[in-house]
Amino acid sequence: MSEEFKKFWQGNCSFQVTETFPSLIAASKQVLPSSAAHFVVDPKKVSFAFNTIKEVTNAANTNDSLREDLSRDSSKGERKESDLVKND
């Protein structure tokens, strides 16, 4: 049986969103960007806070098709015995 793992990165970035409206009133009423908006991420201002590695299981169509690898505390980079998962 082959194992697969997915790695997820989380962090912050700087971005700008633009959207065109037919009038000033329409623009002022729009609180959040719609699906018509254009997002631009500044690649020079992307920072990564932490990452997580999860094992991909062969369980089809289930919510737990990814199992988190808890052998490391991602925020501190330290191993915690209480986080080890025992497979019996």
N, C-alpha and C positions, 0 to 999 in steps of 0.2 A: 504494500500500500504506500503510495507516495504522499508526502505531506506538502502542503503549500501554506505560505504565510503571507499576510498582507500587512503593510506598514502604513500607518496614518500619521501625518504631521499636522500639528495645530499651531497656530500663531496669529500674527497680526499683519496687516498691510495697509498701505496708503492707496486710496483709489479716488477716482472722480467719475461721477455719473452725469450724463447729459440726456435730455429728452426735449423734443420739439413740441410746442403746443400751438394751437390755432389762435389763441388770444391770451392776454395777460390774466384775465379772470380764470380761464381754464388752468393756467399754470399755477395761480395762487391757490386754487382749490385742491391741487394734487399734493397730498401729504408725503407719500412715498413714491419712488420710481415705479412705473408700470413695466410690463413685459416689453414695451417698445423702447425702453431706455437703453442707452449704450454705456456699459461699464468699462473703464480702463484702469488696470492695476499698474502701479509704478513698481517694476521689478527691483528697483534699487532700494525700495523701502518695505521689503518683505522681511519679517523676522519670525523665527520659529521658537516657540516656547517649550514644547516637548513632543515626543513621539510615542506611539504605542504599536506593538506588534501583536497581531492576532493570528491564530491558527485557523485555516479554512478547513472545515470538516466536509464530509461527503453527504451530509444530511440535505436532501433536496427540499426546497420550498419550506424551510422552517426559519423562524426568527433567530434561532441560535446556530446558524450556519457558520458564524464566526465565533471563536472562543478566545477570549482575551488571555494573553500571556501575562500572568500576574507575578512572575518570578522576579520582576524588577519594579521598583517604584519609579515611574517615569519622571515624576517631578523632582526627585532627589538623586536619581541614578544609583540608589542603594538597594541591595537585596533585602527583603524583609521575610523572615520565616513565616509570619502569619499570613502572608499572601500566597504561599505555595499551594498549588492545586494538586490534590492527591487523586490519582485515577485508580480506583480499585476494580 
